[in-house]
Amino acid sequence: MNKETSDKTAADNTAVDGTEVDGTTQPAIASSLSDKEREAIAKLPYEQARDQLIQAVQALEAGGLDLDASMRQWEIGEALSKRAQKLLDQVRAKLDDAQAAQSSAGASAGTQSNLE
């Protein structure tokens, strides 16, 4: 493998947020989002995160942004996507818990143990 191929492979495996890629933890790449912006995104309700994500995607699809503005929109979109997914995962966990509780209650419905 030559140096150019090696550099390209390393770049392809680099995660933006310092997460694991291909079994190795990658360093975080500098972000243009401030901690304050990340905190604000982390507090958004699902619908607002989804709507802002749509806006970020539309801005990227419309084109006409310079590289820095495009990267910023992409970073905003990534943060909003993660926020929305986290909220969806929380709802899924609650639904799974409710279904498990309902199944458990249904299994004992009409039995003597349910009356005690």
NUSE-688198 format. One record per residue: x, z, y of N, C-alpha, C, CB in turn; residue in three letters. Coordinates in Angstrom, 1 decimal, padded with zeros to 4 digits. Glycine has a CB too. Layout:
! residues N
+--------+--------+--------+--------+--------+--------+--------+--------+--------+--------+--------+--------+--------+
!    nc1 !    nc3 !    nc2 !   cac1 !   cac3 !   cac2 !    cc1 !    cc3 !    cc2 !   cbc1 !   cbc3 !   cbc2 ! residu !
+--------+--------+--------+--------+--------+--------+--------+--------+--------+--------+--------+--------+--------+
!      X !      Z !      Y !      X !      Z !      Y !      X !      Z !      Y !      X !      Z !      Y !    ALA !
...
+--------+--------+--------+--------+--------+--------+--------+--------+--------+--------+--------+--------+--------+
***
This chain:
! residues 116
+--------+--------+--------+--------+--------+--------+--------+--------+--------+--------+--------+--------+--------+
!    nc1 !    nc3 !    nc2 !   cac1 !   cac3 !   cac2 !    cc1 !    cc3 !    cc2 !   cbc1 !   cbc3 !   cbc2 ! residu !
+--------+--------+--------+--------+--------+--------+--------+--------+--------+--------+--------+--------+--------+
!  000.9 !  000.0 ! -001.2 !  000.0 !  000.0 !  000.0 !  000.9 !  000.0 !  001.2 ! -001.0 !  001.2 !  000.0 !    MET !
!  000.7 ! -000.9 !  002.1 !  001.5 ! -001.0 !  003.3 !  001.0 !  000.0 !  004.4 !  001.5 ! -002.4 !  003.9 !    ASN !
!  001.8 !  000.2 !  005.5 !  001.4 !  001.2 !  006.5 !  000.1 !  000.9 !  007.1 !  002.5 !  001.3 !  007.5 !    LYS !
! -000.2 ! -000.4 !  007.4 ! -001.4 ! -000.8 !  008.1 ! -002.6 ! -000.5 !  007.2 ! -001.4 ! -002.3 !  008.4 !    GLU !
! -002.5 ! -000.8 !  005.9 ! -003.6 ! -000.5 !  005.0 ! -003.8 !  001.0 !  004.9 ! -003.3 ! -001.1 !  003.6 !    THR !
! -002.7 !  001.8 !  004.8 ! -002.7 !  003.2 !  004.7 ! -003.4 !  003.8 !  005.9 ! -001.3 !  003.8 !  004.5 !    SER !
! -003.0 !  003.3 !  007.1 ! -003.6 !  003.8 !  008.4 ! -005.1 !  003.6 !  008.4 ! -002.9 !  003.2 !  009.6 !    ASP !
! -005.5 !  002.4 !  008.0 ! -006.9 !  002.0 !  008.0 ! -007.7 !  002.9 !  007.0 ! -007.1 !  000.5 !  007.6 !    LYS !
! -007.1 !  003.1 !  005.8 ! -007.8 !  004.0 !  004.9 ! -008.0 !  005.4 !  005.4 ! -007.0 !  004.0 !  003.5 !    THR !
! -006.9 !  005.9 !  006.0 ! -007.0 !  007.3 !  006.6 ! -008.1 !  007.3 !  007.7 ! -005.6 !  007.7 !  007.2 !    ALA !
! -008.1 !  006.3 !  008.5 ! -009.1 !  006.2 !  009.6 ! -010.5 !  006.2 !  009.0 ! -008.9 !  005.1 !  010.5 !    ALA !
! -010.7 !  005.4 !  007.9 ! -012.0 !  005.3 !  007.3 ! -012.5 !  006.6 !  006.7 ! -012.0 !  004.2 !  006.2 !    ASP !
! -011.6 !  007.4 !  006.3 ! -012.0 !  008.7 !  005.7 ! -012.1 !  009.9 !  006.6 ! -011.0 !  009.0 !  004.6 !    ASN !
! -011.9 !  009.6 !  007.9 ! -011.9 !  010.7 !  008.9 ! -013.4 !  011.0 !  009.3 ! -011.1 !  010.4 !  010.1 !    THR !
! -013.7 !  012.3 !  009.2 ! -015.0 !  012.7 !  009.6 ! -015.0 !  013.1 !  011.1 ! -015.5 !  013.9 !  008.8 !    ALA !
! -016.1 !  013.0 !  011.8 ! -016.2 !  013.3 !  013.2 ! -016.2 !  014.8 !  013.4 ! -017.4 !  012.7 !  013.8 !    VAL !
! -016.8 !  015.6 !  012.5 ! -017.0 !  017.0 !  012.7 ! -016.1 !  017.9 !  011.8 ! -018.4 !  017.4 !  012.5 !    ASP !
! -015.1 !  017.4 !  011.3 ! -014.2 !  018.2 !  010.5 ! -014.7 !  018.5 !  009.1 ! -013.9 !  019.4 !  011.2 !    GLY !
! -015.7 !  017.7 !  008.6 ! -016.2 !  018.0 !  007.3 ! -015.4 !  017.3 !  006.2 ! -017.7 !  017.5 !  007.2 !    THR !
! -015.9 !  017.5 !  005.0 ! -015.2 !  016.9 !  003.8 ! -015.5 !  015.5 !  003.6 ! -015.4 !  017.7 !  002.6 !    GLU !
! -014.6 !  014.6 !  003.4 ! -014.7 !  013.2 !  003.2 ! -013.8 !  012.9 !  002.0 ! -014.5 !  012.3 !  004.4 !    VAL !
! -014.4 !  012.3 !  001.0 ! -013.6 !  011.9 ! -000.2 ! -012.8 !  013.0 ! -000.8 ! -012.6 !  010.7 !  000.2 !    ASP !
! -013.4 !  014.2 ! -000.8 ! -012.8 !  015.4 ! -001.4 ! -011.7 !  016.1 ! -000.6 ! -012.2 !  015.0 ! -002.7 !    GLY !
! -011.5 !  015.6 !  000.7 ! -010.5 !  016.3 !  001.5 ! -011.2 !  016.7 !  002.8 ! -009.3 !  015.5 !  001.7 !    THR !
! -010.8 !  017.8 !  003.4 ! -011.3 !  018.2 !  004.7 ! -010.5 !  017.5 !  005.8 ! -011.2 !  019.8 !  004.8 !    THR !
! -011.3 !  016.9 !  006.6 ! -010.7 !  016.1 !  007.7 ! -010.7 !  016.9 !  009.0 ! -011.4 !  014.7 !  007.8 !    GLN !
! -009.7 !  016.7 !  009.8 ! -009.8 !  017.3 !  011.1 ! -010.9 !  016.8 !  012.0 ! -008.4 !  017.2 !  011.8 !    PRO !
! -011.4 !  017.6 !  012.9 ! -012.4 !  017.2 !  013.8 ! -011.8 !  016.3 !  014.9 ! -013.1 !  018.4 !  014.4 !    ALA !
! -012.6 !  015.3 !  015.2 ! -012.1 !  014.4 !  016.3 ! -012.7 !  014.9 !  017.6 ! -012.6 !  012.9 !  016.0 !    ILE !
! -012.0 !  014.8 !  018.7 ! -012.5 !  015.3 !  019.9 ! -013.8 !  014.7 !  020.3 ! -011.4 !  015.0 !  021.0 !    ALA !
! -014.7 !  015.5 !  020.8 ! -016.0 !  015.1 !  021.2 ! -016.2 !  015.1 !  022.7 ! -017.1 !  016.0 !  020.5 !    SER !
! -017.0 !  014.2 !  023.1 ! -017.3 !  014.2 !  024.6 ! -018.5 !  015.1 !  024.9 ! -017.7 !  012.8 !  025.0 !    SER !
! -019.1 !  015.7 !  023.9 ! -020.2 !  016.7 !  024.1 ! -019.6 !  018.0 !  024.4 ! -021.2 !  016.7 !  022.9 !    LEU !
! -020.2 !  018.7 !  025.4 ! -019.7 !  020.0 !  025.7 ! -020.4 !  021.0 !  024.8 ! -020.0 !  020.4 !  027.2 !    SER !
! -019.9 !  022.2 !  024.7 ! -020.5 !  023.3 !  023.9 ! -021.9 !  023.6 !  024.4 ! -019.7 !  024.6 !  024.0 !    ASP !
! -022.1 !  023.5 !  025.7 ! -023.4 !  023.7 !  026.3 ! -024.4 !  022.7 !  025.9 ! -023.3 !  023.7 !  027.9 !    LYS !
! -024.0 !  021.4 !  025.8 ! -024.8 !  020.3 !  025.3 ! -025.2 !  020.5 !  023.9 ! -024.2 !  019.0 !  025.6 !    GLU !
! -024.2 !  020.9 !  023.1 ! -024.4 !  021.1 !  021.6 ! -025.4 !  022.3 !  021.4 ! -023.1 !  021.4 !  020.9 !    ARG !
! -025.2 !  023.4 !  022.2 ! -026.1 !  024.5 !  022.1 ! -027.6 !  024.1 !  022.5 ! -025.7 !  025.6 !  023.0 !    GLU !
! -027.7 !  023.2 !  023.5 ! -029.0 !  022.8 !  023.9 ! -029.7 !  022.0 !  022.8 ! -028.9 !  022.0 !  025.2 !    ALA !
! -028.9 !  021.1 !  022.2 ! -029.4 !  020.3 !  021.1 ! -029.8 !  021.2 !  019.9 ! -028.4 !  019.2 !  020.6 !    ILE !
! -029.0 !  022.2 !  019.7 ! -029.3 !  023.1 !  018.5 ! -030.6 !  023.9 !  018.7 ! -028.2 !  024.1 !  018.4 !    ALA !
! -031.1 !  024.0 !  019.9 ! -032.3 !  024.7 !  020.2 ! -033.6 !  023.8 !  020.3 ! -032.2 !  025.5 !  021.5 !    LYS !
! -033.4 !  022.5 !  020.2 ! -034.5 !  021.6 !  020.3 ! -035.5 !  021.7 !  019.2 ! -034.0 !  020.2 !  020.5 !    LEU !
! -036.8 !  021.6 !  019.5 ! -037.8 !  021.5 !  018.4 ! -037.6 !  020.1 !  017.7 ! -039.2 !  021.8 !  018.9 !    PRO !
! -038.2 !  019.9 !  016.6 ! -038.0 !  018.7 !  015.8 ! -038.5 !  017.5 !  016.6 ! -038.8 !  018.8 !  014.5 !    TYR !
! -039.7 !  017.5 !  017.2 ! -040.2 !  016.4 !  017.9 ! -039.3 !  015.9 !  019.1 ! -041.6 !  016.7 !  018.4 !    GLU !
! -038.8 !  016.9 !  019.8 ! -038.0 !  016.6 !  020.9 ! -036.6 !  016.0 !  020.4 ! -037.7 !  017.8 !  021.8 !    GLN !
! -036.1 !  016.5 !  019.4 ! -034.8 !  016.0 !  018.8 ! -035.0 !  014.6 !  018.4 ! -034.3 !  016.9 !  017.7 !    ALA !
! -036.2 !  014.3 !  017.7 ! -036.5 !  013.0 !  017.2 ! -036.7 !  012.0 !  018.3 ! -037.8 !  013.0 !  016.3 !    ARG !
! -037.4 !  012.4 !  019.4 ! -037.6 !  011.5 !  020.5 ! -036.3 !  011.2 !  021.2 ! -038.6 !  012.2 !  021.5 !    ASP !
! -035.5 !  012.2 !  021.4 ! -034.2 !  011.9 !  022.1 ! -033.3 !  011.1 !  021.2 ! -033.5 !  013.2 !  022.4 !    GLN !
! -033.4 !  011.2 !  019.9 ! -032.6 !  010.4 !  019.0 ! -033.0 !  009.0 !  019.1 ! -032.8 !  010.9 !  017.5 !    LEU !
! -034.3 !  008.7 !  019.2 ! -034.8 !  007.4 !  019.3 ! -034.3 !  006.8 !  020.6 ! -036.4 !  007.4 !  019.4 !    ILE !
! -034.3 !  007.6 !  021.7 ! -033.8 !  007.1 !  023.0 ! -032.3 !  006.7 !  022.9 ! -034.0 !  008.1 !  024.1 !    GLN !
! -031.5 !  007.5 !  022.2 ! -030.1 !  007.2 !  022.0 ! -029.9 !  006.0 !  021.2 ! -029.4 !  008.4 !  021.3 !    ALA !
! -030.6 !  005.8 !  020.2 ! -030.5 !  004.6 !  019.3 ! -030.9 !  003.3 !  020.2 ! -031.4 !  004.7 !  018.1 !    VAL !
! -032.0 !  003.5 !  020.9 ! -032.4 !  002.3 !  021.7 ! -031.4 !  002.0 !  022.8 ! -033.8 !  002.7 !  022.4 !    GLN !
! -030.7 !  003.0 !  023.4 ! -029.7 !  002.7 !  024.3 ! -028.5 !  001.9 !  023.7 ! -029.1 !  004.0 !  025.0 !    ALA !
! -028.2 !  002.3 !  022.5 ! -027.1 !  001.6 !  021.8 ! -027.5 !  000.2 !  021.4 ! -026.7 !  002.4 !  020.5 !    LEU !
! -028.7 !  000.1 !  020.9 ! -029.2 ! -001.3 !  020.5 ! -029.4 ! -002.2 !  021.7 ! -030.6 ! -001.1 !  019.8 !    GLU !
! -029.7 ! -001.7 !  022.8 ! -029.9 ! -002.5 !  024.0 ! -028.5 ! -003.2 !  024.5 ! -030.5 ! -001.7 !  025.2 !    ALA !
! -027.4 ! -002.5 !  024.1 ! -026.1 ! -003.0 !  024.5 ! -025.9 ! -002.8 !  026.0 ! -026.0 ! -004.5 !  024.1 !    GLY !
! -024.8 ! -003.4 !  026.4 ! -024.5 ! -003.3 !  027.9 ! -023.7 ! -002.0 !  028.2 ! -025.7 ! -003.4 !  028.7 !    GLY !
! -023.5 ! -001.1 !  027.3 ! -022.7 !  000.1 !  027.6 ! -021.2 ! -000.2 !  027.3 ! -023.2 !  001.3 !  026.7 !    LEU !
! -020.4 !  000.5 !  028.1 ! -019.0 !  000.4 !  027.9 ! -018.7 !  001.2 !  026.6 ! -018.1 !  000.8 !  029.1 !    ASP !
! -017.4 !  001.2 !  026.2 ! -017.0 !  001.9 !  025.0 ! -017.3 !  003.4 !  025.1 ! -015.6 !  001.6 !  024.7 !    LEU !
! -016.9 !  004.0 !  026.2 ! -017.0 !  005.4 !  026.3 ! -018.5 !  005.8 !  026.3 ! -016.4 !  005.9 !  027.6 !    ASP !
! -019.4 !  005.1 !  027.0 ! -020.8 !  005.4 !  027.0 ! -021.4 !  005.1 !  025.7 ! -021.5 !  004.5 !  028.1 !    ALA !
! -021.0 !  004.1 !  024.9 ! -021.5 !  003.9 !  023.6 ! -021.1 !  005.0 !  022.7 ! -020.9 !  002.6 !  023.0 !    SER !
! -019.8 !  005.5 !  022.7 ! -019.4 !  006.6 !  021.9 ! -020.2 !  007.8 !  022.2 ! -017.9 !  006.8 !  022.1 !    MET !
! -020.4 !  008.1 !  023.5 ! -021.2 !  009.3 !  023.9 ! -022.6 !  009.2 !  023.3 ! -021.2 !  009.4 !  025.4 !    ARG !
! -023.2 !  008.0 !  023.4 ! -024.6 !  007.9 !  022.9 ! -024.6 !  008.1 !  021.4 ! -025.2 !  006.5 !  023.2 !    GLN !
! -023.5 !  007.6 !  020.7 ! -023.4 !  007.8 !  019.3 ! -023.3 !  009.2 !  018.9 ! -022.2 !  007.0 !  018.7 !    TRP !
! -022.4 !  010.0 !  019.7 ! -022.2 !  011.4 !  019.4 ! -023.5 !  012.2 !  019.7 ! -021.1 !  011.9 !  020.3 !    GLU !
! -024.2 !  011.8 !  020.7 ! -025.5 !  012.5 !  021.0 ! -026.5 !  012.2 !  019.8 ! -026.1 !  012.0 !  022.3 !    ILE !
! -026.5 !  011.0 !  019.4 ! -027.4 !  010.6 !  018.3 ! -027.0 !  011.4 !  017.0 ! -027.3 !  009.1 !  018.0 !    GLY !
! -025.7 !  011.5 !  016.7 ! -025.3 !  012.3 !  015.5 ! -025.8 !  013.7 !  015.6 ! -023.8 !  012.2 !  015.4 !    GLU !
! -025.6 !  014.3 !  016.8 ! -026.0 !  015.7 !  016.9 ! -027.5 !  015.9 !  016.8 ! -025.5 !  016.3 !  018.3 !    ALA !
! -028.2 !  015.0 !  017.4 ! -029.7 !  015.0 !  017.3 ! -030.2 !  014.8 !  015.9 ! -030.3 !  014.0 !  018.3 !    LEU !
! -029.5 !  013.9 !  015.2 ! -029.9 !  013.6 !  013.8 ! -029.7 !  014.8 !  012.9 ! -029.1 !  012.4 !  013.3 !    SER !
! -028.5 !  015.5 !  013.1 ! -028.2 !  016.7 !  012.4 ! -029.2 !  017.8 !  012.7 ! -026.8 !  017.2 !  012.7 !    LYS !
! -029.6 !  017.9 !  013.9 ! -030.6 !  019.0 !  014.3 ! -032.0 !  018.7 !  013.6 ! -030.8 !  019.0 !  015.8 !    ARG !
! -032.4 !  017.4 !  013.7 ! -033.7 !  017.1 !  013.1 ! -033.7 !  017.3 !  011.6 ! -034.0 !  015.6 !  013.4 !    ALA !
! -032.5 !  016.9 !  011.0 ! -032.4 !  017.0 !  009.5 ! -032.4 !  018.5 !  009.1 ! -031.2 !  016.3 !  009.0 !    GLN !
! -031.8 !  019.3 !  009.9 ! -031.7 !  020.8 !  009.6 ! -033.1 !  021.3 !  009.7 ! -030.8 !  021.5 !  010.6 !    LYS !
! -033.9 !  020.9 !  010.7 ! -035.3 !  021.4 !  010.8 ! -036.2 !  020.9 !  009.6 ! -035.9 !  021.0 !  012.1 !    LEU !
! -036.0 !  019.7 !  009.2 ! -036.7 !  019.2 !  008.1 ! -036.3 !  019.9 !  006.8 ! -036.4 !  017.6 !  007.9 !    LEU !
! -035.1 !  020.2 !  006.6 ! -034.6 !  020.9 !  005.5 ! -035.2 !  022.3 !  005.4 ! -033.1 !  021.0 !  005.5 !    ASP !
! -035.4 !  023.0 !  006.6 ! -036.0 !  024.3 !  006.6 ! -037.4 !  024.2 !  006.2 ! -035.8 !  024.9 !  008.1 !    GLN !
! -038.1 !  023.2 !  006.7 ! -039.5 !  023.0 !  006.4 ! -039.7 !  022.8 !  004.9 ! -040.2 !  021.9 !  007.2 !    VAL !
! -038.8 !  021.9 !  004.3 ! -038.8 !  021.6 !  002.9 ! -038.6 !  022.9 !  002.1 ! -037.7 !  020.6 !  002.5 !    ARG !
! -037.7 !  023.8 !  002.5 ! -037.4 !  025.0 !  001.8 ! -038.7 !  025.9 !  001.8 ! -036.2 !  025.7 !  002.4 !    ALA !
! -039.4 !  026.0 !  003.0 ! -040.6 !  026.8 !  003.1 ! -041.7 !  026.2 !  002.2 ! -041.1 !  026.8 !  004.5 !    LYS !
! -041.8 !  024.9 !  002.1 ! -042.8 !  024.3 !  001.3 ! -042.5 !  024.5 ! -000.2 ! -042.9 !  022.8 !  001.5 !    LEU !
! -041.2 !  024.4 ! -000.6 ! -040.8 !  024.7 ! -002.0 ! -041.1 !  026.1 ! -002.3 ! -039.3 !  024.4 ! -002.1 !    ASP !
! -040.8 !  027.1 ! -001.4 ! -041.1 !  028.5 ! -001.7 ! -042.6 !  028.7 ! -001.8 ! -040.6 !  029.4 ! -000.5 !    ASP !
! -043.4 !  028.1 ! -001.0 ! -044.9 !  028.2 ! -001.1 ! -045.4 !  027.7 ! -002.4 ! -045.6 !  027.5 !  000.1 !    ALA !
! -044.9 !  026.5 ! -002.8 ! -045.3 !  025.9 ! -004.0 ! -044.9 !  026.8 ! -005.2 ! -044.7 !  024.5 ! -004.2 !    GLN !
! -043.8 !  027.4 ! -005.2 ! -043.3 !  028.3 ! -006.2 ! -044.2 !  029.5 ! -006.3 ! -041.8 !  028.7 ! -006.1 !    ALA !
! -044.5 !  030.1 ! -005.2 ! -045.4 !  031.2 ! -005.1 ! -046.8 !  030.9 ! -005.6 ! -045.5 !  031.8 ! -003.7 !    ALA !
! -047.3 !  029.7 ! -005.2 ! -048.6 !  029.3 ! -005.7 ! -048.6 !  029.0 ! -007.2 ! -049.0 !  028.0 ! -005.0 !    GLN !
! -047.6 !  028.5 ! -007.7 ! -047.5 !  028.2 ! -009.2 ! -047.4 !  029.6 ! -009.9 ! -046.2 !  027.4 ! -009.5 !    SER !
! -046.7 !  030.5 ! -009.4 ! -046.6 !  031.8 ! -010.0 ! -047.9 !  032.6 ! -009.9 ! -045.5 !  032.7 ! -009.2 !    SER !
! -048.6 !  032.5 ! -008.8 ! -049.9 !  033.1 ! -008.7 ! -050.9 !  032.4 ! -009.6 ! -050.4 !  033.1 ! -007.3 !    ALA !
! -050.8 !  031.1 ! -009.7 ! -051.8 !  030.3 ! -010.6 ! -051.6 !  030.7 ! -012.0 ! -051.6 !  028.9 ! -010.4 !    GLY !
! -050.3 !  031.0 ! -012.4 ! -050.1 !  031.3 ! -013.8 ! -050.7 !  032.6 ! -014.3 ! -048.6 !  031.4 ! -014.1 !    ALA !
! -050.9 !  033.5 ! -013.3 ! -051.5 !  034.8 ! -013.7 ! -053.0 !  034.9 ! -013.2 ! -050.7 !  035.9 ! -013.1 !    SER !
! -053.5 !  033.9 ! -012.6 ! -054.9 !  033.9 ! -012.2 ! -055.8 !  034.1 ! -013.4 ! -055.3 !  032.7 ! -011.4 !    ALA !
! -056.8 !  035.0 ! -013.2 ! -057.8 !  035.2 ! -014.3 ! -057.3 !  036.0 ! -015.4 ! -058.3 !  033.9 ! -014.7 !    GLY !
! -056.1 !  036.6 ! -015.3 ! -055.6 !  037.4 ! -016.4 ! -055.8 !  038.9 ! -016.1 ! -054.1 !  037.1 ! -016.8 !    THR !
! -055.6 !  039.7 ! -017.0 ! -055.8 !  041.2 ! -016.8 ! -054.7 !  041.7 ! -015.8 ! -055.6 !  041.9 ! -018.2 !    GLN !
! -053.5 !  041.1 ! -015.9 ! -052.4 !  041.5 ! -015.0 ! -052.7 !  041.2 ! -013.5 ! -051.1 !  040.9 ! -015.4 !    SER !
! -053.6 !  040.3 ! -013.3 ! -054.0 !  039.9 ! -011.9 ! -054.9 !  040.9 ! -011.4 ! -054.6 !  038.5 ! -011.9 !    ASN !
! -055.7 !  041.6 ! -012.2 ! -056.7 !  042.6 ! -011.8 ! -056.1 !  044.0 ! -011.6 ! -057.8 !  042.7 ! -012.8 !    LEU !
! -054.9 !  044.2 ! -012.0 ! -054.3 !  045.6 ! -011.9 ! -053.6 !  045.8 ! -010.6 ! -053.3 !  045.8 ! -013.0 !    GLU !
+--------+--------+--------+--------+--------+--------+--------+--------+--------+--------+--------+--------+--------+
***
